[in-house]
Amino acid sequence: QLQLVESGGGVVQPGGSLRLSCAVSGFTLEDYAIGWFRQAPGKEREGVSCISSSDGSTYYADSVKGRFTISRDNAKSTMYLQMNSLKPDDTAVYYCTGRNAWGQGTQVTVSS
């Protein structure tokens, strides 16, 4: 059974950092492309970052490039999203995805 469970969201001030985690079960992490999406209130879900299964190459949306870092720990079946220099525009529910399955989402709020 495929399952992805996010954690690590919260409230942070502008300029702060958070690290999101996504614990994966039901498939081998390194065998599939995995990634993070987010959805802000009143907006469509958008892609944030992903890792290729073939060579581990990464992709970042322009809005987060240079501030966010995606990574994975295959031994722990967990992927991460390190988010630095957070801005109010980063406020959203963040979802991890892999093998066409989605987590339940974790709320990130950036506010002073």
C-alpha positions in Angstrom: 0.0 0.0 0.0 1.4 3.3 -1.1 1.6 5.9 1.7 3.3 9.3 2.0 3.2 11.2 5.2 4.5 14.8 5.5 5.6 16.5 8.6 7.6 19.6 9.6 5.2 22.4 8.7 4.5 25.3 11.0 4.5 29.0 11.5 7.7 30.9 10.8 8.7 34.5 10.5 9.9 35.9 7.1 13.5 35.0 6.6 13.2 31.9 8.7 13.7 28.2 7.8 11.7 25.0 7.9 12.5 21.5 6.9 9.7 19.3 5.6 9.9 15.6 5.7 7.9 13.0 3.7 8.0 9.4 4.9 7.3 7.0 2.1 6.1 3.4 2.2 4.9 1.0 -0.4 7.6 1.8 -3.0 11.4 2.2 -3.2 12.2 5.9 -3.1 15.1 5.9 -5.6 13.1 4.0 -8.2 10.6 6.8 -8.9 10.6 10.5 -9.5 9.5 12.2 -6.3 8.7 15.8 -5.5 6.9 18.5 -3.7 3.9 20.7 -4.7 2.2 23.4 -2.8 -1.2 25.0 -2.8 -1.9 28.5 -1.5 -5.5 29.6 -0.6 -7.4 30.5 -3.8 -4.6 29.3 -6.0 -3.9 26.2 -8.1 -1.5 23.5 -6.9 1.9 24.2 -8.2 5.1 22.2 -8.5 7.9 23.3 -6.2 10.7 20.8 -6.7 11.4 17.2 -7.8 14.2 14.7 -8.0 14.7 12.4 -11.0 14.8 8.7 -10.4 17.4 8.1 -13.2 20.2 10.4 -12.3 19.1 12.2 -9.2 18.9 15.5 -11.0 16.8 18.1 -9.4 14.3 20.7 -10.5 13.1 23.9 -8.8 10.4 26.4 -9.5 11.9 29.8 -10.2 10.1 31.2 -7.2 12.1 29.0 -4.8 15.4 28.5 -6.7 18.3 29.3 -4.4 16.2 29.1 -1.3 14.8 25.5 -1.2 16.7 22.3 -1.4 15.2 18.9 -2.1 16.9 15.7 -1.0 16.2 12.1 -0.1 17.5 9.5 2.2 16.9 6.1 0.5 17.8 4.1 3.6 15.1 5.9 5.6 12.6 6.1 2.7 12.2 9.7 3.4 12.5 12.8 1.3 13.0 16.3 2.5 12.5 19.9 1.5 14.8 22.4 3.2 13.2 25.8 3.0 15.4 28.9 3.8 14.8 32.6 3.5 11.0 32.0 3.6 8.7 34.7 2.4 5.0 35.3 3.0 4.3 34.1 -0.5 5.6 30.7 0.5 2.5 30.3 2.7 0.7 27.2 1.5 -0.1 23.6 2.1 2.8 21.5 1.0 2.3 18.0 -0.5 4.8 15.3 -1.4 4.2 13.0 -4.2 5.6 9.9 -5.8 4.4 7.1 -8.0 1.1 8.9 -8.5 0.4 9.0 -4.8 0.1 12.0 -2.6 0.5 12.8 1.1 -2.1 14.6 3.1 -0.3 17.9 3.1 1.4 20.0 5.8 0.7 23.7 6.4 3.5 26.2 6.1 2.6 29.8 7.2 5.2 32.6 6.9 4.0 35.6 8.8 5.4 38.2 11.1 
